[in-house]
Amino acid sequence: MIYELREYVAAPGAADRLHRRFADATLDLFARHGLEPLGFWHVREDPGRIIYLLGFADEETRARSWASFLEDEEWHRVKRDSEAEGPVLTELFSRVLVAPDYVADGG
């Protein structure tokens, strides 16, 4: 099992638009493409900083799910519409996490 930890930093004044994009469309698109968040948070003091964790059986599954999502025409429309007033993100961090040999499946 591998995990992907992603963090999004909203552009100034765009936190609400970023949250709406996830709530209204992105999470449904994730489900369609096999991207299931295991946890989803925002930083208490900074709601424009969204962090979530995804789990995958292996790297091939991860790559296939993201490729399918990024090719989805509905995703392109959602992204374009949500950015009509300007960018919603200033930064996006993605880290693939794997468990060390001495810990079974990360804990």
Contacts in CASP RR format, 6 or more apart in sequence:
PFRMAT RR
TARGET T0000
AUTHOR 0000-0000-0000
METHOD contacts of the structure
MODEL  1
MIYELREYVAAPGAADRLHRRFADATLDLFARHGLEPLGFWHVREDPGRI
IYLLGFADEETRARSWASFLEDEEWHRVKRDSEAEGPVLTELFSRVLVAP
DYVADGG
1 55 0 8 1.000
1 56 0 8 1.000
1 57 0 8 1.000
1 99 0 8 1.000
1 105 0 8 1.000
1 106 0 8 1.000
2 55 0 8 1.000
2 56 0 8 1.000
2 58 0 8 1.000
2 59 0 8 1.000
2 62 0 8 1.000
2 96 0 8 1.000
2 97 0 8 1.000
2 98 0 8 1.000
3 38 0 8 1.000
3 53 0 8 1.000
3 54 0 8 1.000
3 55 0 8 1.000
3 56 0 8 1.000
3 96 0 8 1.000
3 97 0 8 1.000
3 98 0 8 1.000
4 53 0 8 1.000
4 54 0 8 1.000
4 55 0 8 1.000
4 56 0 8 1.000
4 62 0 8 1.000
4 94 0 8 1.000
4 95 0 8 1.000
4 96 0 8 1.000
4 97 0 8 1.000
5 51 0 8 1.000
5 52 0 8 1.000
5 53 0 8 1.000
5 93 0 8 1.000
5 94 0 8 1.000
5 95 0 8 1.000
5 97 0 8 1.000
6 51 0 8 1.000
6 52 0 8 1.000
6 53 0 8 1.000
6 54 0 8 1.000
6 92 0 8 1.000
6 93 0 8 1.000
6 94 0 8 1.000
6 95 0 8 1.000
7 49 0 8 1.000
7 50 0 8 1.000
7 51 0 8 1.000
7 91 0 8 1.000
7 92 0 8 1.000
7 93 0 8 1.000
7 94 0 8 1.000
8 18 0 8 1.000
8 48 0 8 1.000
8 49 0 8 1.000
8 50 0 8 1.000
8 51 0 8 1.000
8 89 0 8 1.000
8 91 0 8 1.000
8 92 0 8 1.000
9 48 0 8 1.000
9 49 0 8 1.000
9 89 0 8 1.000
9 90 0 8 1.000
9 91 0 8 1.000
9 92 0 8 1.000
10 17 0 8 1.000
10 18 0 8 1.000
10 48 0 8 1.000
10 49 0 8 1.000
10 50 0 8 1.000
10 88 0 8 1.000
10 89 0 8 1.000
10 90 0 8 1.000
11 86 0 8 1.000
11 87 0 8 1.000
11 88 0 8 1.000
11 89 0 8 1.000
11 90 0 8 1.000
12 90 0 8 1.000
14 85 0 8 1.000
14 86 0 8 1.000
14 87 0 8 1.000
14 88 0 8 1.000
14 89 0 8 1.000
15 47 0 8 1.000
15 48 0 8 1.000
17 82 0 8 1.000
17 85 0 8 1.000
17 88 0 8 1.000
18 48 0 8 1.000
18 50 0 8 1.000
18 82 0 8 1.000
18 88 0 8 1.000
18 89 0 8 1.000
19 42 0 8 1.000
19 47 0 8 1.000
19 48 0 8 1.000
19 50 0 8 1.000
20 82 0 8 1.000
21 78 0 8 1.000
21 79 0 8 1.000
21 82 0 8 1.000
21 88 0 8 1.000
22 40 0 8 1.000
22 50 0 8 1.000
25 74 0 8 1.000
25 78 0 8 1.000
26 75 0 8 1.000
26 78 0 8 1.000
27 37 0 8 1.000
29 35 0 8 1.000
29 69 0 8 1.000
29 72 0 8 1.000
29 74 0 8 1.000
29 75 0 8 1.000
29 78 0 8 1.000
30 36 0 8 1.000
30 37 0 8 1.000
30 69 0 8 1.000
32 69 0 8 1.000
32 72 0 8 1.000
33 65 0 8 1.000
33 66 0 8 1.000
33 68 0 8 1.000
33 69 0 8 1.000
33 72 0 8 1.000
34 65 0 8 1.000
34 68 0 8 1.000
35 54 0 8 1.000
35 65 0 8 1.000
35 66 0 8 1.000
35 69 0 8 1.000
36 54 0 8 1.000
36 55 0 8 1.000
37 52 0 8 1.000
37 53 0 8 1.000
37 54 0 8 1.000
38 53 0 8 1.000
38 54 0 8 1.000
38 55 0 8 1.000
39 52 0 8 1.000
39 53 0 8 1.000
40 50 0 8 1.000
40 51 0 8 1.000
40 52 0 8 1.000
40 53 0 8 1.000
41 50 0 8 1.000
41 51 0 8 1.000
41 52 0 8 1.000
42 48 0 8 1.000
42 49 0 8 1.000
42 50 0 8 1.000
42 51 0 8 1.000
43 49 0 8 1.000
43 51 0 8 1.000
54 62 0 8 1.000
55 62 0 8 1.000
56 62 0 8 1.000
56 65 0 8 1.000
59 96 0 8 1.000
62 96 0 8 1.000
69 75 0 8 1.000
82 88 0 8 1.000
99 105 0 8 1.000
99 106 0 8 1.000
99 107 0 8 1.000
100 106 0 8 1.000
END
